[in-house]
Structure formats: structure tokens, C-alpha cells
Amino acid sequence: MKTIIVIGASGNIGKAAIKGLGKHKVITASRSGKGCDYQVDITDKTSIAALYKAVGKFDAVISAAGHCEYAPFESMTDDQWQATIQSKLVGQMNVVKVGLDHIENGGSFTLISGILNIKPMPLAIADATTSGAIDTFVKCVAFELPRGIRINAVNPTVIEEAWEMYGEMMPGYQPVPGALVGKAFERSVDSFITGQVIFVDA
Amino acid sequence: MKTIIVIGASGNIGKAAIKGLGKHKVITASRSGKGCDYQVDITDKTSIAALYKAVGKFDAVISAAGHCEYAPFESMTDDQWQATIQSKLVGQMNVVKVGLDHIENGGSFTLISGILNIKPMPLAIADATTSGAIDTFVKCVAFELPRGIRINAVNPTVIEEAWEMYGEMMPGYQPVPGALVGKAFERSVDSFITGQVIFVDA
């Protein structure tokens, strides 16, 4: 049994991740902290460090967090770009950077990207660009991680549990069950793979 | 004959780009402005807009600019990440964003990424991550550009002209002639392709 911290645990993807981790001890965190064990803001390295210190020993970190702004490229503001980059990209990288000081030997990080970098859609240029950055980051940084620590990304399409919210803006996308995305997180945590982007699409 | 603005014209890749543009009118710009027609700072949208206004009519923009910091992931500082992201990623996106207000119908943008997102190497995680973001950005934003405007990225390996500077940190990489990278920029400018990453590797 591993101890796994799930950041963004109250979101749809976080809940999907937890579905794949039934045999482990899961510790939950989110930006609001509501219904979770801990509150954490991934745009703040001090907040991330405080979470890790509070948990103590852990074997895996799953990030299902990262705020994205949606707008056409021509009207997306500097603030919208920065909010997306500092959360979904820099925030998730900091989850890893700070986590390296705390995670057990042989531990793993699993970050979240999203299928829009592979299947582009209107309004989603910031999501797509940062997803592409996260996929690349994971594939390249894996070679640098010490102590047998692994890193992967899960890159899912929209899940059935979120279809009501996103379906209208995603014509022609086939949602998948959250449980299938949970399998991807489980494989990242419990397999030996590293530097991989695990696509979950229909 | 097209009028083409080359940003980063005094760098090795900028010079390589110009080699492919012999039949066009080339206007040069760089951060220092030394030996170029104009000075421009791509991290400053006001500076980019001033360049475009000064040039007036133009058909293509080539960005061979973007500062990257090099360090191991574990020791790369927040400032190093931000310097790289705000220049190579956000700076180049702003070259496009601001450029859309000025470029001729049917014009083109060509951005620069770099092979380290495909062939990772020590110290280069920030370069690789932002290169992956640029490649993704180009592939996705192409569908949004108005007035027949195209966008591509050139993703080169190290060029022979830069081998003396980078060769020692790149064992096992085969440099290519700058003229071959110039061909890639020429194809982006003079063909009909859009949303493409043009890899130049040996």
C-alpha cells in the first residue's frame, strides 16, 4: 500500500484519479480545501511545501490541478495567459520541484495535461499550449529525477462526469468514463513507466 | 517579392533564416539593435507594436528570438524559469498576437523552437519545455488565424555555425548547415503550409 497525495482531488479529474487508487492510502488536497484533507495553492511554492511537510511520508503525488482560461487567441488577455501558465504549467512543475525534497525513494509524480493539444478546439489555445508544455516537460525531465523517482502525465479527453459542463463546446468529442482515466493514474503510480504521456481517448 | 521582418536577426539562427530569403526584402531587428534595421524587445508588447508600425507594410514575420536559461531541473530557479517562459514562449506568442493587427492578408508567421524537446539533453529542461509549448501553440493556433494568415515553427538541431559554442554540451548531436535551416524558413514563408512544425535534423 502506497501513500498518495492527490492535488485537485475535488475536481472531476481528481475524483476520476481516486477511482483508480482503491488499494492505496489516498490523501486529498485542493485549492479550496473543501471536503479534502488539506488546502493547497500550486501557484505558491510555500503552500506546496507546507502540504508535503504536513503529510510527512508519501510515495506518490498526483496533480489533477491547473487553472485554464478559455478565449479566442485574438482576444485572450495577458492576464489570462499568465493565469494559465502560472497555474497549469509552472504550478505543476513546482509540485514536482518542491516534491523532490520530500517524496520517498522510488516515488512517482503524475501530472495532468489534456487532449486539446492533440485535438485542438476553439477557445482552448491556452489549455492546449500548456498541455503541450506539460507533456514535453514530463518526457524530458524524467531523465533527471534522482533516487528512482518516476514522472508521467495523464492526457485525457473529456470525461463523462464533466460532459454536462463541457459537451456543448466540444462537438465531435467522445467522452470516456472517469474510471478509465483512473486506470491511467493507477498505471502511472503502480507500473514502472516514466517519462510517458498516457493518453486516454475514445 | 515579399517584405519579411526577421526578429533575432543577429543570432546564429536569424542569420541562417536570412540565407533562405535571398529573393525577398528582409528587414532585420534584434534585442540590441546592433547591425540591424530596428531594435525590439519581444517581452514588451509596446516594443513589438512600435517595430511593426515603423516597418509599415509587411508580408511575413520570422522570429528567431527567445532567451533560454540552462540548468539542472533541481537547481533551476523561479527567475530562470520565468525568464525563459516570458521570452521564448510568451514573447514569441506576442510577436503573433500584436502582429495580427499589422500583417498583410495572406501573410505568415514563423516561430523558432528547437530539437531539445525531441532529443532531451542535460541542463535544457526550460528550453525543451518551452519548445514543446511553441510547437503545440503553432499546431493549434493555426486554425484561428484570420485573413489567410499562416503560422509555422522551425524546430532545428544545432547548426554548424553554433557548434563551437554548444558542441561540448551536445555529445552525439550532428550539427547541420545553417543554410538547411534557412530552407526551412523559406518553405514556411513561400509555401502554403500552416500549423506545421518543420524539423531540421540530421
Interface residues (C-beta under 8 A of the other chain):
Chain A: K45 P72 F73 E74 D78 W81 Q82 I85 L89 V90 M93 K97 L100 L116 N117 P120 P122 A124 I125 A128 T129 T130 S131 G132 A133 D135 T136 F137 K139 C140 V141 F143 E144 L145 P146
Chain B: K45 P72 F73 E74 D78 W81 Q82 I85 L89 V90 M93 K97 L100 L116 N117 P120 P122 A124 I125 A128 T129 T130 S131 G132 A133 D135 T136 F137 K139 C140 V141 F143 E144 L145 P146
